[in-house]
Amino acid sequence: MDSLDVTPLASAIRQFGSALEEYGREPERTLLRDGLIQRFEFTYSLCERMLRRFLEAASGGGEDVDAMSFPALIRTASEKGLLLHGWDRWSEFRRARNKTSHTYSEAAAVEVLEQLPAFLTEAQYLLERLS
């Protein structure tokens, strides 16, 4: 299997972590909060794409990873030890991402913010496993 270039994921996680840290120091700044949520959305999407690429390469094209539903992707990745948690936790991240990308409200933003530290830990673990 060719090596997967995880540089974009590493960069996204680093920026997401920095934004989370900065927001923690200044939680009253809504602009920081909104930027943090956007970094979460981007990092989440990149995690999904990297998982698909890795599993596609690892299967040698034998499995149709692109056609996998998101729950199947997460279950497969979890079975292969790429994730700290399985579908139960990733479904929460997915709901959080969908909440912010489809509609926006203060209540949704606050709800999503609660998920972000756990998501950062999960994304960092994925990066370690893919590296």
FIFITI-453875 format. One record per residue (C-alpha): residue number from 1; residue in one letter; chain; x, y, z. Coordinates in steps of 0.25 Angstrom, whole numbers, plus 5000, padded with zeros to 4 digits. Example, Ala and Ser with C-alpha at 12.3 -4.5 7.8 and 13.67 -1.06 7.14 Angstrom:
! FIFITI-453875
+-----+------+-----+------+------+------+
! seq ! type ! mol !    X !    Y !    Z !
+-----+------+-----+------+------+------+
!   1 !    A !   A ! 5049 ! 4982 ! 5031 !
!   2 !    S !   A ! 5055 ! 4996 ! 5029 !
+-----+------+-----+------+------+------+
! end
This chain:
! FIFITI-453875
+-----+------+-----+------+------+------+
! seq ! type ! mol !    X !    Y !    Z !
+-----+------+-----+------+------+------+
!   1 !    M !   A ! 5000 ! 5000 ! 5000 !
!   2 !    D !   A ! 5005 ! 5014 ! 4996 !
!   3 !    S !   A ! 5007 ! 5024 ! 5008 !
!   4 !    L !   A ! 4995 ! 5033 ! 5010 !
!   5 !    D !   A ! 4999 ! 5048 ! 5010 !
!   6 !    V !   A ! 4993 ! 5052 ! 5024 !
!   7 !    T !   A ! 4999 ! 5066 ! 5023 !
!   8 !    P !   A ! 4986 ! 5073 ! 5020 !
!   9 !    L !   A ! 4979 ! 5065 ! 5032 !
!  10 !    A !   A ! 4991 ! 5069 ! 5041 !
!  11 !    S !   A ! 4990 ! 5083 ! 5038 !
!  12 !    A !   A ! 4975 ! 5084 ! 5039 !
!  13 !    I !   A ! 4976 ! 5077 ! 5053 !
!  14 !    R !   A ! 4987 ! 5086 ! 5057 !
!  15 !    Q !   A ! 4978 ! 5099 ! 5053 !
!  16 !    F !   A ! 4966 ! 5093 ! 5060 !
!  17 !    G !   A ! 4973 ! 5090 ! 5073 !
!  18 !    S !   A ! 4979 ! 5104 ! 5073 !
!  19 !    A !   A ! 4965 ! 5110 ! 5070 !
!  20 !    L !   A ! 4959 ! 5102 ! 5081 !
!  21 !    E !   A ! 4970 ! 5106 ! 5091 !
!  22 !    E !   A ! 4968 ! 5121 ! 5087 !
!  23 !    Y !   A ! 4953 ! 5120 ! 5089 !
!  24 !    G !   A ! 4955 ! 5114 ! 5102 !
!  25 !    R !   A ! 4963 ! 5127 ! 5107 !
!  26 !    E !   A ! 4952 ! 5136 ! 5101 !
!  27 !    P !   A ! 4939 ! 5129 ! 5100 !
!  28 !    E !   A ! 4931 ! 5142 ! 5099 !
!  29 !    R !   A ! 4936 ! 5145 ! 5085 !
!  30 !    T !   A ! 4926 ! 5139 ! 5076 !
!  31 !    L !   A ! 4934 ! 5142 ! 5064 !
!  32 !    L !   A ! 4945 ! 5132 ! 5070 !
!  33 !    R !   A ! 4933 ! 5122 ! 5073 !
!  34 !    D !   A ! 4928 ! 5123 ! 5059 !
!  35 !    G !   A ! 4942 ! 5121 ! 5053 !
!  36 !    L !   A ! 4944 ! 5109 ! 5062 !
!  37 !    I !   A ! 4932 ! 5102 ! 5058 !
!  38 !    Q !   A ! 4936 ! 5104 ! 5043 !
!  39 !    R !   A ! 4949 ! 5098 ! 5046 !
!  40 !    F !   A ! 4942 ! 5086 ! 5053 !
!  41 !    E !   A ! 4933 ! 5084 ! 5040 !
!  42 !    F !   A ! 4946 ! 5085 ! 5031 !
!  43 !    T !   A ! 4954 ! 5075 ! 5040 !
!  44 !    Y !   A ! 4942 ! 5066 ! 5041 !
!  45 !    S !   A ! 4940 ! 5065 ! 5026 !
!  46 !    L !   A ! 4955 ! 5063 ! 5024 !
!  47 !    C !   A ! 4955 ! 5051 ! 5034 !
!  48 !    E !   A ! 4944 ! 5045 ! 5026 !
!  49 !    R !   A ! 4951 ! 5046 ! 5013 !
!  50 !    M !   A ! 4965 ! 5041 ! 5019 !
!  51 !    L !   A ! 4957 ! 5029 ! 5025 !
!  52 !    R !   A ! 4952 ! 5026 ! 5011 !
!  53 !    R !   A ! 4965 ! 5027 ! 5004 !
!  54 !    F !   A ! 4972 ! 5019 ! 5014 !
!  55 !    L !   A ! 4962 ! 5008 ! 5014 !
!  56 !    E !   A ! 4961 ! 5008 ! 4999 !
!  57 !    A !   A ! 4977 ! 5007 ! 4998 !
!  58 !    A !   A ! 4977 ! 4996 ! 5009 !
!  59 !    S !   A ! 4967 ! 4988 ! 5002 !
!  60 !    G !   A ! 4974 ! 4988 ! 4989 !
!  61 !    G !   A ! 4962 ! 4993 ! 4982 !
!  62 !    G !   A ! 4955 ! 4980 ! 4987 !
!  63 !    E !   A ! 4944 ! 4987 ! 4995 !
!  64 !    D !   A ! 4936 ! 4998 ! 4989 !
!  65 !    V !   A ! 4939 ! 5008 ! 5000 !
!  66 !    D !   A ! 4933 ! 5020 ! 4993 !
!  67 !    A !   A ! 4920 ! 5013 ! 4993 !
!  68 !    M !   A ! 4920 ! 5010 ! 5008 !
!  69 !    S !   A ! 4910 ! 5018 ! 5016 !
!  70 !    F !   A ! 4916 ! 5027 ! 5027 !
!  71 !    P !   A ! 4912 ! 5017 ! 5038 !
!  72 !    A !   A ! 4918 ! 5005 ! 5030 !
!  73 !    L !   A ! 4931 ! 5014 ! 5028 !
!  74 !    I !   A ! 4932 ! 5017 ! 5043 !
!  75 !    R !   A ! 4929 ! 5002 ! 5047 !
!  76 !    T !   A ! 4940 ! 4997 ! 5037 !
!  77 !    A !   A ! 4950 ! 5008 ! 5042 !
!  78 !    S !   A ! 4947 ! 5004 ! 5056 !
!  79 !    E !   A ! 4949 ! 4989 ! 5054 !
!  80 !    K !   A ! 4963 ! 4992 ! 5048 !
!  81 !    G !   A ! 4967 ! 5000 ! 5060 !
!  82 !    L !   A ! 4967 ! 5014 ! 5053 !
!  83 !    L !   A ! 4957 ! 5021 ! 5063 !
!  84 !    L !   A ! 4956 ! 5022 ! 5078 !
!  85 !    H !   A ! 4941 ! 5020 ! 5077 !
!  86 !    G !   A ! 4931 ! 5014 ! 5068 !
!  87 !    W !   A ! 4918 ! 5018 ! 5062 !
!  88 !    D !   A ! 4912 ! 5022 ! 5075 !
!  89 !    R !   A ! 4921 ! 5034 ! 5077 !
!  90 !    W !   A ! 4923 ! 5037 ! 5062 !
!  91 !    S !   A ! 4908 ! 5038 ! 5060 !
!  92 !    E !   A ! 4909 ! 5049 ! 5071 !
!  93 !    F !   A ! 4920 ! 5057 ! 5063 !
!  94 !    R !   A ! 4912 ! 5055 ! 5050 !
!  95 !    R !   A ! 4899 ! 5061 ! 5057 !
!  96 !    A !   A ! 4908 ! 5073 ! 5062 !
!  97 !    R !   A ! 4914 ! 5075 ! 5048 !
!  98 !    N !   A ! 4900 ! 5074 ! 5041 !
!  99 !    K !   A ! 4894 ! 5084 ! 5051 !
! 100 !    T !   A ! 4904 ! 5095 ! 5048 !
! 101 !    S !   A ! 4905 ! 5093 ! 5034 !
! 102 !    H !   A ! 4890 ! 5092 ! 5030 !
! 103 !    T !   A ! 4884 ! 5102 ! 5040 !
! 104 !    Y !   A ! 4891 ! 5112 ! 5050 !
! 105 !    S !   A ! 4886 ! 5116 ! 5064 !
! 106 !    E !   A ! 4892 ! 5120 ! 5077 !
! 107 !    A !   A ! 4886 ! 5108 ! 5083 !
! 108 !    A !   A ! 4892 ! 5099 ! 5072 !
! 109 !    A !   A ! 4906 ! 5106 ! 5074 !
! 110 !    V !   A ! 4906 ! 5104 ! 5089 !
! 111 !    E !   A ! 4902 ! 5089 ! 5087 !
! 112 !    V !   A ! 4913 ! 5087 ! 5076 !
! 113 !    L !   A ! 4923 ! 5093 ! 5085 !
! 114 !    E !   A ! 4922 ! 5082 ! 5095 !
! 115 !    Q !   A ! 4926 ! 5072 ! 5085 !
! 116 !    L !   A ! 4938 ! 5079 ! 5080 !
! 117 !    P !   A ! 4949 ! 5074 ! 5091 !
! 118 !    A !   A ! 4945 ! 5060 ! 5089 !
! 119 !    F !   A ! 4945 ! 5061 ! 5074 !
! 120 !    L !   A ! 4959 ! 5067 ! 5074 !
! 121 !    T !   A ! 4964 ! 5055 ! 5083 !
! 122 !    E !   A ! 4958 ! 5046 ! 5072 !
! 123 !    A !   A ! 4964 ! 5053 ! 5061 !
! 124 !    Q !   A ! 4977 ! 5053 ! 5067 !
! 125 !    Y !   A ! 4976 ! 5038 ! 5069 !
! 126 !    L !   A ! 4972 ! 5036 ! 5055 !
! 127 !    L !   A ! 4984 ! 5044 ! 5050 !
! 128 !    E !   A ! 4994 ! 5036 ! 5059 !
! 129 !    R !   A ! 4988 ! 5023 ! 5053 !
! 130 !    L !   A ! 4989 ! 5027 ! 5039 !
! 131 !    S !   A ! 5003 ! 5033 ! 5040 !
+-----+------+-----+------+------+------+
! end
